[in-house]
Amino acid sequence: MVALPPGGLLHHFLIRLRPVAVATVVNEANEVLLLWRHRFITDSWGWELAAGVVEDGEDVVRAAARELEEETGWRPGPLHHLMSVEPSNGLTDARHHIYWADEGEYLGHPVDDFESDRREWVPLKVVPDLVARGEVPAATMAAALLLLHHLRLGQDT
């Protein structure tokens, strides 16, 4: 049961989830590090940023860096907060915290390479077209990539 602000009660489902930490690197050529992966729940392929749940007691920024390294093999430089969003706040209390770095160090093949089919540097200038074609199906990822596109390339692209 949920108490409504004006009064009354409503039967409603709620899914409680841990916070999610997300990270990527944008290089000097304005290419963003993405993962091409399959999501079995929706049986869809798409471009995503490295992401995962924040463990108990773990700092969100540290979790974002850890996920990026585990899933891509790249250790980010200093991470900058891009945005925090609630991807489905009518059903879940999940919050996604997205970070990005403008430098990174390649350490080698990713530990969690099973999480994606491939990892690629994709030009930010093509992000709006990828989103429009449905190649970035996850709303959080699309919003983050479009904001990075705007911040790095501005209105002139």
C-alpha positions, 0 to 999 in steps of 0.5 A: 500500500502506498499513501498518496499525498492528497490522502488515500491509499493505492495498491502498488508494486515497488522494486527496491534496487541498489544504486548503480554506478556507470562510467566511461572515458572520452579520449582526445579525439572525442571518442567514447568507450562503449560496450556492444552487449546483449540484454537477455531480458529484452533480447536486444543488442545495443551500445552501453557504458560500463555499469554495475551495482554499488556494493555495501559500503562501497563509494559510488565513484570507486564502484564506477571506476571498478566497473569500467576497469572490469568490463573494458580493461581501461582504468579511468583517470579522475572521474567527473560526475555527469548525472544521476537519474532515476530510470523508472521512478514509478516502479523502482527506487533505483538511482544510476550515477554516471561518471566520465573521465577524459583520460584512461590507461589500458591495462589489458583484456577485461576481467569481465569480458563475458559482459559484452561482445566487444568494446569500441571507441565510438565517435561522439559525433555519431551518438545522436544517430545511434540513439535515433536508430535505437542502437542505444536502447537503455534510457540511462545510457542514451541520456548520458551519451547525449549529454556527453555529446552536448558537453564535448561537441556543443551545438555545432555538430 
